Amino acid sequence: MNSSKPYLLRALHEWIVDNGCTPHILVDVTVNGVAVPPGYAEDDRIVLNISPSAVRHLLIANESVSFNARFGGSPYDIHVPMPAIMGIYARENGQGMVFEHTDGSGDDDPDDEPTPPSGGHERPALRVVK
């Protein structure tokens, strides 16, 4: 299945804006493909205001978030791959969601979770535990 992160991100962005709040995303700038202005990140993270009044051409796609914004009066094209997005929240009250940090593979599920059998044709296996 596709990652649920971009779908949740789009829904939460809309919910935050509809409630008159300012959506901010928390970004891990160490992930490959992140394009943000230099000098604004702290501790390898940056918080970006993605409200309609702060950005132009916002696109929250399944693979990434991109938009144009001004930093220090200069325009920048921002590109954030989905694995780099750590969370989204409303500036005014902190309501939002923190996402599980991934390794950048696009798989949001931990490796140790079992995958369900395909087709349901496998026979259950039982063993005695002493």
C-alpha positions in Angstrom: 0.0 0.0 0.0 1.0 3.6 -0.5 2.3 5.6 2.5 -0.5 7.3 4.4 1.7 10.3 5.2 0.9 12.5 2.2 -2.8 11.9 2.6 -2.7 12.8 6.3 -0.5 15.8 5.5 -3.0 17.2 3.0 -6.0 16.6 5.3 -4.3 18.2 8.3 -3.2 21.2 6.3 -6.8 21.7 5.1 -8.1 21.2 8.7 -5.6 23.7 10.2 -6.3 26.4 7.5 -10.1 25.8 7.8 -9.9 26.6 11.5 -8.1 29.9 10.9 -4.7 28.6 12.1 -1.3 28.7 10.6 0.1 25.3 9.4 3.8 24.6 10.0 5.7 21.5 9.0 8.8 20.2 10.8 11.5 19.0 8.3 14.6 16.9 8.7 17.1 18.8 6.5 19.6 15.8 6.4 17.3 13.7 4.2 18.5 13.6 0.5 16.6 15.9 -1.8 15.7 18.6 0.8 16.1 22.1 -0.7 15.7 24.9 1.8 17.6 28.1 2.2 20.9 27.7 4.0 21.4 29.1 7.4 17.8 28.7 8.7 18.0 25.2 10.0 18.8 24.4 13.7 19.8 21.0 14.9 19.3 19.6 11.4 15.7 20.7 11.4 13.7 23.6 10.1 10.1 24.7 10.7 8.3 26.0 7.6 5.1 28.0 7.5 3.0 26.6 4.7 -0.1 28.8 5.1 -1.7 30.2 2.0 -0.5 33.7 2.9 3.1 32.6 3.3 3.7 30.5 0.3 3.0 30.4 -3.4 2.3 27.4 -5.6 2.0 24.9 -2.7 1.9 21.3 -3.9 1.5 18.5 -1.5 2.2 15.5 -3.7 2.6 11.9 -2.7 6.4 12.1 -3.1 7.1 15.6 -1.8 6.0 19.0 -0.7 7.1 22.0 -2.9 6.3 25.7 -2.9 7.9 29.1 -3.3 8.5 31.3 -0.2 10.5 34.3 0.9 13.3 34.1 3.3 14.9 37.4 4.3 13.1 39.0 1.5 14.5 36.7 -1.2 12.4 34.2 -3.0 13.3 30.5 -2.7 11.9 27.3 -4.3 11.4 24.8 -1.5 11.4 21.1 -2.1 10.9 18.6 0.8 10.7 14.8 0.0 8.0 13.1 2.0 10.4 11.1 4.2 11.9 14.4 5.5 8.6 15.6 6.9 8.5 14.9 10.6 5.2 16.6 11.5 2.6 19.2 10.8 0.9 21.4 13.5 -1.0 24.6 14.0 1.3 27.4 15.2 -1.4 28.9 17.4 -2.2 25.8 19.5 0.2 23.1 18.6 -2.5 20.7 17.4 -1.4 18.4 14.6 0.5 15.2 14.1 4.0 13.9 14.4 5.0 11.2 11.8 7.2 8.2 12.3 10.6 9.0 11.0 11.5 6.7 8.1 14.8 5.8 6.5 13.8 7.5 3.2 12.7 4.3 1.4 9.1 5.5 1.3 7.9 2.7 3.5 6.3 4.1 6.6 5.9 0.7 8.3 8.6 -0.6 10.7 10.6 -3.5 9.3 9.7 -5.7 12.3 6.0 -5.7 11.6 4.8 -9.0 10.1 3.2 -8.8 6.6 -0.1 -10.5 6.2 -0.2 -13.7 4.1 -1.0 -13.1 0.5 -4.2 -14.7 -0.8 -5.0 -16.3 2.5 -4.1 -19.8 1.2 -1.4 -20.5 3.8 -2.3 -23.0 6.4 -2.0 -21.8 10.0 0.9 -23.2 11.9 0.7 -24.0 15.6 3.4 -25.1 17.9 3.6 -26.1 21.6 5.3 -23.5 23.8 6.6 -24.9 27.2 
